[in-house]
């Protein structure tokens, strides 16, 4: 089986892992920037507080 992808906003194909029951997900900056190039309505802004995600091996990343 190859890499799984989904079509984001009808304009950009983004790789993903099937949901394992995670409470949240994150998108890499490169995919956001790619989407911004395809759709000028997509914007980013700084968060008031950092978001911390846990990885599969129980490491925390921000």
mmCIF file of the N, C-alpha and C atoms, coordinates in Angstrom:
data_MODEL
# 
_entry.id   MODEL 
# 
loop_
_atom_site.group_PDB 
_atom_site.id 
_atom_site.type_symbol 
_atom_site.label_atom_id 
_atom_site.label_alt_id 
_atom_site.label_comp_id 
_atom_site.label_asym_id 
_atom_site.label_entity_id 
_atom_site.label_seq_id 
_atom_site.pdbx_PDB_ins_code 
_atom_site.Cartn_x 
_atom_site.Cartn_y 
_atom_site.Cartn_z 
_atom_site.occupancy 
_atom_site.B_iso_or_equiv 
_atom_site.pdbx_formal_charge 
_atom_site.auth_seq_id 
_atom_site.auth_comp_id 
_atom_site.auth_asym_id 
_atom_site.auth_atom_id 
_atom_site.pdbx_PDB_model_num 
ATOM 1   N N  . UNK A 1 1  ? 0.842   -1.168 0.000  1.00 0.00 ? 1  UNK A N  1 
ATOM 2   C CA . UNK A 1 1  ? 0.000   0.000  0.000  1.00 0.00 ? 1  UNK A CA 1 
ATOM 3   C C  . UNK A 1 1  ? 0.890   1.234  0.000  1.00 0.00 ? 1  UNK A C  1 
ATOM 4   N N  . UNK A 1 2  ? 0.549   2.235  -0.804 1.00 0.00 ? 2  UNK A N  1 
ATOM 5   C CA . UNK A 1 2  ? 1.318   3.472  -0.872 1.00 0.00 ? 2  UNK A CA 1 
ATOM 6   C C  . UNK A 1 2  ? 0.936   4.436  0.232  1.00 0.00 ? 2  UNK A C  1 
ATOM 7   N N  . UNK A 1 3  ? 1.417   5.638  0.115  1.00 0.00 ? 3  UNK A N  1 
ATOM 8   C CA . UNK A 1 3  ? 1.106   6.691  1.077  1.00 0.00 ? 3  UNK A CA 1 
ATOM 9   C C  . UNK A 1 3  ? -0.349  7.112  0.936  1.00 0.00 ? 3  UNK A C  1 
ATOM 10  N N  . UNK A 1 4  ? -1.041  7.214  2.064  1.00 0.00 ? 4  UNK A N  1 
ATOM 11  C CA . UNK A 1 4  ? -2.421  7.682  2.052  1.00 0.00 ? 4  UNK A CA 1 
ATOM 12  C C  . UNK A 1 4  ? -2.434  9.202  1.989  1.00 0.00 ? 4  UNK A C  1 
ATOM 13  N N  . UNK A 1 5  ? -3.345  9.759  1.198  1.00 0.00 ? 5  UNK A N  1 
ATOM 14  C CA . UNK A 1 5  ? -3.478  11.210 1.096  1.00 0.00 ? 5  UNK A CA 1 
ATOM 15  C C  . UNK A 1 5  ? -4.949  11.592 1.142  1.00 0.00 ? 5  UNK A C  1 
ATOM 16  N N  . UNK A 1 6  ? -5.211  12.845 1.439  1.00 0.00 ? 6  UNK A N  1 
ATOM 17  C CA . UNK A 1 6  ? -6.560  13.377 1.311  1.00 0.00 ? 6  UNK A CA 1 
ATOM 18  C C  . UNK A 1 6  ? -6.470  14.708 0.588  1.00 0.00 ? 6  UNK A C  1 
ATOM 19  N N  . UNK A 1 7  ? -7.574  15.087 -0.045 1.00 0.00 ? 7  UNK A N  1 
ATOM 20  C CA . UNK A 1 7  ? -7.616  16.322 -0.813 1.00 0.00 ? 7  UNK A CA 1 
ATOM 21  C C  . UNK A 1 7  ? -8.089  17.434 0.106  1.00 0.00 ? 7  UNK A C  1 
ATOM 22  N N  . UNK A 1 8  ? -7.227  18.375 0.408  1.00 0.00 ? 8  UNK A N  1 
ATOM 23  C CA . UNK A 1 8  ? -7.507  19.449 1.347  1.00 0.00 ? 8  UNK A CA 1 
ATOM 24  C C  . UNK A 1 8  ? -8.038  20.666 0.604  1.00 0.00 ? 8  UNK A C  1 
ATOM 25  N N  . UNK A 1 9  ? -9.233  21.062 0.945  1.00 0.00 ? 9  UNK A N  1 
ATOM 26  C CA . UNK A 1 9  ? -9.830  22.240 0.323  1.00 0.00 ? 9  UNK A CA 1 
ATOM 27  C C  . UNK A 1 9  ? -10.079 22.070 -1.160 1.00 0.00 ? 9  UNK A C  1 
ATOM 28  N N  . UNK A 1 10 ? -10.061 20.834 -1.621 1.00 0.00 ? 10 UNK A N  1 
ATOM 29  C CA . UNK A 1 10 ? -10.284 20.575 -3.039 1.00 0.00 ? 10 UNK A CA 1 
ATOM 30  C C  . UNK A 1 10 ? -9.127  20.996 -3.923 1.00 0.00 ? 10 UNK A C  1 
ATOM 31  N N  . UNK A 1 11 ? -7.984  21.380 -3.320 1.00 0.00 ? 11 UNK A N  1 
ATOM 32  C CA . UNK A 1 11 ? -6.889  21.896 -4.132 1.00 0.00 ? 11 UNK A CA 1 
ATOM 33  C C  . UNK A 1 11 ? -5.522  21.281 -3.847 1.00 0.00 ? 11 UNK A C  1 
ATOM 34  N N  . UNK A 1 12 ? -5.330  20.663 -2.701 1.00 0.00 ? 12 UNK A N  1 
ATOM 35  C CA . UNK A 1 12 ? -3.995  20.184 -2.343 1.00 0.00 ? 12 UNK A CA 1 
ATOM 36  C C  . UNK A 1 12 ? -4.071  18.791 -1.739 1.00 0.00 ? 12 UNK A C  1 
ATOM 37  N N  . UNK A 1 13 ? -3.275  17.873 -2.257 1.00 0.00 ? 13 UNK A N  1 
ATOM 38  C CA . UNK A 1 13 ? -3.227  16.514 -1.744 1.00 0.00 ? 13 UNK A CA 1 
ATOM 39  C C  . UNK A 1 13 ? -2.191  16.446 -0.627 1.00 0.00 ? 13 UNK A C  1 
ATOM 40  N N  . UNK A 1 14 ? -2.635  16.018 0.572  1.00 0.00 ? 14 UNK A N  1 
ATOM 41  C CA . UNK A 1 14 ? -1.784  16.019 1.762  1.00 0.00 ? 14 UNK A CA 1 
ATOM 42  C C  . UNK A 1 14 ? -1.701  14.603 2.320  1.00 0.00 ? 14 UNK A C  1 
ATOM 43  N N  . UNK A 1 15 ? -0.482  14.108 2.637  1.00 0.00 ? 15 UNK A N  1 
ATOM 44  C CA . UNK A 1 15 ? -0.360  12.765 3.218  1.00 0.00 ? 15 UNK A CA 1 
ATOM 45  C C  . UNK A 1 15 ? -0.917  12.730 4.638  1.00 0.00 ? 15 UNK A C  1 
ATOM 46  N N  . UNK A 1 16 ? -1.417  11.568 5.045  1.00 0.00 ? 16 UNK A N  1 
ATOM 47  C CA . UNK A 1 16 ? -1.922  11.427 6.406  1.00 0.00 ? 16 UNK A CA 1 
ATOM 48  C C  . UNK A 1 16 ? -1.792  9.993  6.873  1.00 0.00 ? 16 UNK A C  1 
ATOM 49  N N  . UNK A 1 17 ? -1.872  9.817  8.186  1.00 0.00 ? 17 UNK A N  1 
ATOM 50  C CA . UNK A 1 17 ? -1.946  8.498  8.806  1.00 0.00 ? 17 UNK A CA 1 
ATOM 51  C C  . UNK A 1 17 ? -3.381  8.314  9.259  1.00 0.00 ? 17 UNK A C  1 
ATOM 52  N N  . UNK A 1 18 ? -3.899  7.117  9.074  1.00 0.00 ? 18 UNK A N  1 
ATOM 53  C CA . UNK A 1 18 ? -5.274  6.851  9.493  1.00 0.00 ? 18 UNK A CA 1 
ATOM 54  C C  . UNK A 1 18 ? -5.435  7.156  10.979 1.00 0.00 ? 18 UNK A C  1 
ATOM 55  N N  . UNK A 1 19 ? -6.595  7.670  11.359 1.00 0.00 ? 19 UNK A N  1 
ATOM 56  C CA . UNK A 1 19 ? -6.862  8.072  12.742 1.00 0.00 ? 19 UNK A CA 1 
ATOM 57  C C  . UNK A 1 19 ? -6.714  6.896  13.691 1.00 0.00 ? 19 UNK A C  1 
ATOM 58  N N  . UNK A 1 20 ? -5.966  7.132  14.745 1.00 0.00 ? 20 UNK A N  1 
ATOM 59  C CA . UNK A 1 20 ? -5.763  6.102  15.761 1.00 0.00 ? 20 UNK A CA 1 
ATOM 60  C C  . UNK A 1 20 ? -6.460  6.476  17.058 1.00 0.00 ? 20 UNK A C  1 
ATOM 61  N N  . UNK A 1 21 ? -7.392  7.407  16.987 1.00 0.00 ? 21 UNK A N  1 
ATOM 62  C CA . UNK A 1 21 ? -8.085  7.867  18.180 1.00 0.00 ? 21 UNK A CA 1 
ATOM 63  C C  . UNK A 1 21 ? -7.437  9.087  18.800 1.00 0.00 ? 21 UNK A C  1 
ATOM 64  N N  . UNK A 1 22 ? -6.545  9.739  18.073 1.00 0.00 ? 22 UNK A N  1 
ATOM 65  C CA . UNK A 1 22 ? -5.883  10.937 18.589 1.00 0.00 ? 22 UNK A CA 1 
ATOM 66  C C  . UNK A 1 22 ? -6.906  12.036 18.851 1.00 0.00 ? 22 UNK A C  1 
ATOM 67  N N  . UNK A 1 23 ? -6.641  12.845 19.860 1.00 0.00 ? 23 UNK A N  1 
ATOM 68  C CA . UNK A 1 23 ? -7.527  13.952 20.206 1.00 0.00 ? 23 UNK A CA 1 
ATOM 69  C C  . UNK A 1 23 ? -7.342  15.158 19.299 1.00 0.00 ? 23 UNK A C  1 
ATOM 70  N N  . UNK A 1 24 ? -6.182  15.270 18.682 1.00 0.00 ? 24 UNK A N  1 
ATOM 71  C CA . UNK A 1 24 ? -5.899  16.404 17.815 1.00 0.00 ? 24 UNK A CA 1 
ATOM 72  C C  . UNK A 1 24 ? -4.874  15.991 16.769 1.00 0.00 ? 24 UNK A C  1 
ATOM 73  N N  . UNK A 1 25 ? -4.696  16.837 15.786 1.00 0.00 ? 25 UNK A N  1 
ATOM 74  C CA . UNK A 1 25 ? -3.699  16.590 14.758 1.00 0.00 ? 25 UNK A CA 1 
ATOM 75  C C  . UNK A 1 25 ? -3.025  17.903 14.407 1.00 0.00 ? 25 UNK A C  1 
ATOM 76  N N  . UNK A 1 26 ? -1.944  17.838 13.693 1.00 0.00 ? 26 UNK A N  1 
ATOM 77  C CA . UNK A 1 26 ? -1.220  19.040 13.295 1.00 0.00 ? 26 UNK A CA 1 
ATOM 78  C C  . UNK A 1 26 ? -0.826  18.917 11.833 1.00 0.00 ? 26 UNK A C  1 
ATOM 79  N N  . UNK A 1 27 ? -0.694  20.060 11.184 1.00 0.00 ? 27 UNK A N  1 
ATOM 80  C CA . UNK A 1 27 ? -0.290  20.094 9.786  1.00 0.00 ? 27 UNK A CA 1 
ATOM 81  C C  . UNK A 1 27 ? 1.059   20.791 9.707  1.00 0.00 ? 27 UNK A C  1 
ATOM 82  N N  . UNK A 1 28 ? 1.971   20.220 8.939  1.00 0.00 ? 28 UNK A N  1 
ATOM 83  C CA . UNK A 1 28 ? 3.287   20.818 8.778  1.00 0.00 ? 28 UNK A CA 1 
ATOM 84  C C  . UNK A 1 28 ? 3.231   22.129 8.014  1.00 0.00 ? 28 UNK A C  1 
ATOM 85  N N  . UNK A 1 29 ? 4.168   23.007 8.325  1.00 0.00 ? 29 UNK A N  1 
ATOM 86  C CA . UNK A 1 29 ? 4.221   24.328 7.686  1.00 0.00 ? 29 UNK A CA 1 
ATOM 87  C C  . UNK A 1 29 ? 4.303   24.214 6.165  1.00 0.00 ? 29 UNK A C  1 
ATOM 88  N N  . UNK A 1 30 ? 5.053   23.223 5.653  1.00 0.00 ? 30 UNK A N  1 
ATOM 89  C CA . UNK A 1 30 ? 5.198   23.108 4.196  1.00 0.00 ? 30 UNK A CA 1 
ATOM 90  C C  . UNK A 1 30 ? 3.855   22.872 3.518  1.00 0.00 ? 30 UNK A C  1 
ATOM 91  N N  . UNK A 1 31 ? 2.956   22.129 4.166  1.00 0.00 ? 31 UNK A N  1 
ATOM 92  C CA . UNK A 1 31 ? 1.652   21.892 3.563  1.00 0.00 ? 31 UNK A CA 1 
ATOM 93  C C  . UNK A 1 31 ? 0.758   23.124 3.660  1.00 0.00 ? 31 UNK A C  1 
ATOM 94  N N  . UNK A 1 32 ? 0.881   23.866 4.746  1.00 0.00 ? 32 UNK A N  1 
ATOM 95  C CA . UNK A 1 32 ? 0.120   25.113 4.864  1.00 0.00 ? 32 UNK A CA 1 
ATOM 96  C C  . UNK A 1 32 ? 0.584   26.097 3.797  1.00 0.00 ? 32 UNK A C  1 
ATOM 97  N N  . UNK A 1 33 ? 1.887   26.224 3.623  1.00 0.00 ? 33 UNK A N  1 
ATOM 98  C CA . UNK A 1 33 ? 2.416   27.146 2.620  1.00 0.00 ? 33 UNK A CA 1 
ATOM 99  C C  . UNK A 1 33 ? 2.005   26.731 1.214  1.00 0.00 ? 33 UNK A C  1 
ATOM 100 N N  . UNK A 1 34 ? 1.985   25.426 0.946  1.00 0.00 ? 34 UNK A N  1 
ATOM 101 C CA . UNK A 1 34 ? 1.535   24.933 -0.357 1.00 0.00 ? 34 UNK A CA 1 
ATOM 102 C C  . UNK A 1 34 ? 0.068   25.291 -0.569 1.00 0.00 ? 34 UNK A C  1 
ATOM 103 N N  . UNK A 1 35 ? -0.743  25.120 0.454  1.00 0.00 ? 35 UNK A N  1 
ATOM 104 C CA . UNK A 1 35 ? -2.159  25.447 0.359  1.00 0.00 ? 35 UNK A CA 1 
ATOM 105 C C  . UNK A 1 35 ? -2.353  26.951 0.167  1.00 0.00 ? 35 UNK A C  1 
ATOM 106 N N  . UNK A 1 36 ? -1.544  27.767 0.825  1.00 0.00 ? 36 UNK A N  1 
ATOM 107 C CA . UNK A 1 36 ? -1.634  29.217 0.667  1.00 0.00 ? 36 UNK A CA 1 
ATOM 108 C C  . UNK A 1 36 ? -1.338  29.639 -0.769 1.00 0.00 ? 36 UNK A C  1 
ATOM 109 N N  . UNK A 1 37 ? -0.409  28.954 -1.418 1.00 0.00 ? 37 UNK A N  1 
ATOM 110 C CA . UNK A 1 37 ? -0.096  29.271 -2.810 1.00 0.00 ? 37 UNK A CA 1 
ATOM 111 C C  . UNK A 1 37 ? -1.268  28.947 -3.726 1.00 0.00 ? 37 UNK A C  1 
ATOM 112 N N  . UNK A 1 38 ? -2.037  27.924 -3.371 1.00 0.00 ? 38 UNK A N  1 
ATOM 113 C CA . UNK A 1 38 ? -3.167  27.508 -4.194 1.00 0.00 ? 38 UNK A CA 1 
ATOM 114 C C  . UNK A 1 38 ? -4.449  28.271 -3.875 1.00 0.00 ? 38 UNK A C  1 
ATOM 115 N N  . UNK A 1 39 ? -4.558  28.780 -2.651 1.00 0.00 ? 39 UNK A N  1 
ATOM 116 C CA . UNK A 1 39 ? -5.774  29.482 -2.228 1.00 0.00 ? 39 UNK A CA 1 
ATOM 117 C C  . UNK A 1 39 ? -5.389  30.679 -1.366 1.00 0.00 ? 39 UNK A C  1 
ATOM 118 N N  . UNK A 1 40 ? -5.495  31.898 -1.898 1.00 0.00 ? 40 UNK A N  1 
ATOM 119 C CA . UNK A 1 40 ? -5.076  33.090 -1.156 1.00 0.00 ? 40 UNK A CA 1 
ATOM 120 C C  . UNK A 1 40 ? -5.918  33.385 0.089  1.00 0.00 ? 40 UNK A C  1 
ATOM 121 N N  . UNK A 1 41 ? -7.032  32.711 0.271  1.00 0.00 ? 41 UNK A N  1 
ATOM 122 C CA . UNK A 1 41 ? -7.860  32.928 1.456  1.00 0.00 ? 41 UNK A CA 1 
ATOM 123 C C  . UNK A 1 41 ? -7.329  32.195 2.687  1.00 0.00 ? 41 UNK A C  1 
ATOM 124 N N  . UNK A 1 42 ? -6.389  31.273 2.493  1.00 0.00 ? 42 UNK A N  1 
ATOM 125 C CA . UNK A 1 42 ? -5.801  30.538 3.614  1.00 0.00 ? 42 UNK A CA 1 
ATOM 126 C C  . UNK A 1 42 ? -4.774  31.440 4.294  1.00 0.00 ? 42 UNK A C  1 
ATOM 127 N N  . UNK A 1 43 ? -4.933  31.632 5.601  1.00 0.00 ? 43 UNK A N  1 
ATOM 128 C CA . UNK A 1 43 ? -4.008  32.484 6.345  1.00 0.00 ? 43 UNK A CA 1 
ATOM 129 C C  . UNK A 1 43 ? -3.506  31.765 7.593  1.00 0.00 ? 43 UNK A C  1 
ATOM 130 N N  . UNK A 1 44 ? -2.351  32.195 8.090  1.00 0.00 ? 44 UNK A N  1 
ATOM 131 C CA . UNK A 1 44 ? -1.805  31.695 9.353  1.00 0.00 ? 44 UNK A CA 1 
ATOM 132 C C  . UNK A 1 44 ? -1.638  32.881 10.281 1.00 0.00 ? 44 UNK A C  1 
ATOM 133 N N  . UNK A 1 45 ? -1.716  32.609 11.571 1.00 0.00 ? 45 UNK A N  1 
ATOM 134 C CA . UNK A 1 45 ? -1.430  33.636 12.562 1.00 0.00 ? 45 UNK A CA 1 
ATOM 135 C C  . UNK A 1 45 ? -0.848  32.960 13.792 1.00 0.00 ? 45 UNK A C  1 
ATOM 136 N N  . UNK A 1 46 ? -0.072  33.704 14.575 1.00 0.00 ? 46 UNK A N  1 
ATOM 137 C CA . UNK A 1 46 ? 0.549   33.118 15.766 1.00 0.00 ? 46 UNK A CA 1 
ATOM 138 C C  . UNK A 1 46 ? -0.503  32.729 16.805 1.00 0.00 ? 46 UNK A C  1 
ATOM 139 N N  . UNK A 1 47 ? -0.258  31.631 17.487 1.00 0.00 ? 47 UNK A N  1 
ATOM 140 C CA . UNK A 1 47 ? -1.129  31.214 18.578 1.00 0.00 ? 47 UNK A CA 1 
ATOM 141 C C  . UNK A 1 47 ? -0.732  31.960 19.847 1.00 0.00 ? 47 UNK A C  1 
ATOM 142 N N  . UNK A 1 48 ? -1.703  32.186 20.717 1.00 0.00 ? 48 UNK A N  1 
ATOM 143 C CA . UNK A 1 48 ? -1.402  32.852 21.983 1.00 0.00 ? 48 UNK A CA 1 
ATOM 144 C C  . UNK A 1 48 ? -0.557  31.953 22.885 1.00 0.00 ? 48 UNK A C  1 
ATOM 145 N N  . UNK A 1 49 ? -0.801  30.656 22.818 1.00 0.00 ? 49 UNK A N  1 
ATOM 146 C CA . UNK A 1 49 ? -0.004  29.691 23.571 1.00 0.00 ? 49 UNK A CA 1 
ATOM 147 C C  . UNK A 1 49 ? 0.408   28.566 22.630 1.00 0.00 ? 49 UNK A C  1 
ATOM 148 N N  . UNK A 1 50 ? 1.567   27.989 22.879 1.00 0.00 ? 50 UNK A N  1 
ATOM 149 C CA . UNK A 1 50 ? 2.059   26.890 22.045 1.00 0.00 ? 50 UNK A CA 1 
ATOM 150 C C  . UNK A 1 50 ? 1.175   25.659 22.202 1.00 0.00 ? 50 UNK A C  1 
ATOM 151 N N  . UNK A 1 51 ? 1.089   24.892 21.141 1.00 0.00 ? 51 UNK A N  1 
ATOM 152 C CA . UNK A 1 51 ? 0.370   23.620 21.165 1.00 0.00 ? 51 UNK A CA 1 
ATOM 153 C C  . UNK A 1 51 ? 1.406   22.519 21.306 1.00 0.00 ? 51 UNK A C  1 
ATOM 154 N N  . UNK A 1 52 ? 1.210   21.639 22.260 1.00 0.00 ? 52 UNK A N  1 
ATOM 155 C CA . UNK A 1 52 ? 2.137   20.534 22.471 1.00 0.00 ? 52 UNK A CA 1 
ATOM 156 C C  . UNK A 1 52 ? 1.467   19.245 22.027 1.00 0.00 ? 52 UNK A C  1 
ATOM 157 N N  . UNK A 1 53 ? 2.133   18.507 21.157 1.00 0.00 ? 53 UNK A N  1 
ATOM 158 C CA . UNK A 1 53 ? 1.617   17.229 20.665 1.00 0.00 ? 53 UNK A CA 1 
ATOM 159 C C  . UNK A 1 53 ? 2.524   16.103 21.127 1.00 0.00 ? 53 UNK A C  1 
ATOM 160 N N  . UNK A 1 54 ? 1.936   14.945 21.391 1.00 0.00 ? 54 UNK A N  1 
ATOM 161 C CA . UNK A 1 54 ? 2.706   13.759 21.729 1.00 0.00 ? 54 UNK A CA 1 
ATOM 162 C C  . UNK A 1 54 ? 2.906   12.905 20.494 1.00 0.00 ? 54 UNK A C  1 
ATOM 163 N N  . UNK A 1 55 ? 4.096   12.348 20.343 1.00 0.00 ? 55 UNK A N  1 
ATOM 164 C CA . UNK A 1 55 ? 4.385   11.484 19.208 1.00 0.00 ? 55 UNK A CA 1 
ATOM 165 C C  . UNK A 1 55 ? 4.124   10.029 19.581 1.00 0.00 ? 55 UNK A C  1 
ATOM 166 N N  . UNK A 1 56 ? 4.282   9.151  18.617 1.00 0.00 ? 56 UNK A N  1 
ATOM 167 C CA . UNK A 1 56 ? 4.013   7.734  18.831 1.00 0.00 ? 56 UNK A CA 1 
ATOM 168 C C  . UNK A 1 56 ? 4.898   7.155  19.932 1.00 0.00 ? 56 UNK A C  1 
ATOM 169 N N  . UNK A 1 57 ? 6.125   7.647  20.020 1.00 0.00 ? 57 UNK A N  1 
ATOM 170 C CA . UNK A 1 57 ? 7.042   7.126  21.046 1.00 0.00 ? 57 UNK A CA 1 
ATOM 171 C C  . UNK A 1 57 ? 7.032   7.982  22.322 1.00 0.00 ? 57 UNK A C  1 
ATOM 172 N N  . UNK A 1 58 ? 5.918   8.656  22.566 1.00 0.00 ? 58 UNK A N  1 
ATOM 173 C CA . UNK A 1 58 ? 5.691   9.444  23.786 1.00 0.00 ? 58 UNK A CA 1 
ATOM 174 C C  . UNK A 1 58 ? 6.626   10.635 23.959 1.00 0.00 ? 58 UNK A C  1 
ATOM 175 N N  . UNK A 1 59 ? 7.150   11.163 22.874 1.00 0.00 ? 59 UNK A N  1 
ATOM 176 C CA . UNK A 1 59 ? 7.928   12.401 22.926 1.00 0.00 ? 59 UNK A CA 1 
ATOM 177 C C  . UNK A 1 59 ? 6.963   13.573 22.730 1.00 0.00 ? 59 UNK A C  1 
ATOM 178 N N  . UNK A 1 60 ? 7.200   14.683 23.399 1.00 0.00 ? 60 UNK A N  1 
ATOM 179 C CA . UNK A 1 60 ? 6.379   15.872 23.212 1.00 0.00 ? 60 UNK A CA 1 
ATOM 180 C C  . UNK A 1 60 ? 7.079   16.837 22.274 1.00 0.00 ? 60 UNK A C  1 
ATOM 181 N N  . UNK A 1 61 ? 6.336   17.383 21.330 1.00 0.00 ? 61 UNK A N  1 
ATOM 182 C CA . UNK A 1 61 ? 6.862   18.371 20.393 1.00 0.00 ? 61 UNK A CA 1 
ATOM 183 C C  . UNK A 1 61 ? 5.926   19.572 20.388 1.00 0.00 ? 61 UNK A C  1 
ATOM 184 N N  . UNK A 1 62 ? 6.486   20.763 20.143 1.00 0.00 ? 62 UNK A N  1 
ATOM 185 C CA . UNK A 1 62 ? 5.669   21.977 20.077 1.00 0.00 ? 62 UNK A CA 1 
ATOM 186 C C  . UNK A 1 62 ? 5.712   22.556 18.695 1.00 0.00 ? 62 UNK A C  1 
# 
